[in-house]
Amino acid sequence: MTVNATALADDTALTLSGAAGFTVTGLQGDLTATSVSGTLNVTSVDVASGLSIATGSGSNTITATALTAGHLLTLTGSSAATVTLNAGDLSAITYTGNIT
């Protein structure tokens, strides 16, 4: 399932759940996908106030290359995740899965 999140305001929560695979584009709000058991692919935009993503139990791919220096991606969850950043910062203090 494809979710275009460009209309979602900064600091607004988006919650996904289910066994389907999800592709989220244009994310600028915070994402809770802890009840997603399918694949999760997320592409974010630059968010000065920071971005929070709680991953599901399936495979997780986070592309946050639009984040600029000093802008924070906070990642929580426990399943494997692939994260791509260029200049943004990653906080995964409570993340218990493998991050590549």
Secondary structure, DSSP 8 states (H G I E B T S, - for coil): -EEE-TTS-TT-EEEEEESS-EEEEEE-SEEEEEEE-S-EEEEE---TT-EEEE--SS-EEEE-TT--TT-EEEEE-SS-EEEE-SSSEEE-TT--S-B-
